[in-house]
């Protein structure tokens, strides 16, 4: 392989170390609790590193496609293609284990699912005029891919706006419901106070009635006793 001063080699070494780091973190994940904030933070860190790894793989593929013809041997080129392919397979396996479906489809989003080997085979045997024409064709394909990406972004934006409007509506409905609950609660408290006052009045009325009945009973007994004494 070329020396470590080669940009592609440096980028590949960093991507490979990152992949090793992710593998180590996945192994450490088994020793953590199955639930809780600690495992959630650890999983989030793994997913973040896998995303960064995907970006580095894209950079590696771009660097490989921009290598000038005959600047490296065909053997070295195929070796780098195999190294990149193996690292990409490794990254996709890790992403799949964490249900990161967007990672596996990142190339399809731009319509660039062809292998780097296919791109390089298009250059083989072309003269300068052919290479220029091919570059123009590649730029046109990239423009078309960017247009597709723009359409996807716009569609996603419209969906996000619709979801935001829906959330705003539900927020207003919840606020209105809170207001109605507060009003109903205030009315209920007033009714409860009135019932308490009425209950006190009823209790007080019962006490007066009992006292009155007692007085009447005493007077009645006194009258009976007086009549009995008079007839005796």
Secondary structure by P-SEA (a helix, b strand, c coil): ccccccaaaaaaaaaaaaaaaaaaaaaaccccccccaaaaaaaaaaaaaaaaaaaaaaaaaaaaaacccccccaaaaaaaaaaaaaaaaaaaaaaaaacccccccccccccccccaaaaaaaaccccaaaaaaaaaaaaaaaaaaaaaaaaaaaaaaaaaaaaaaaaaaaaaaaaaaaaaaaaaaaaaaaaaaaaaaaaaaaaaaaaaaaaaaaaaaaaaaaaaaaaaaaac
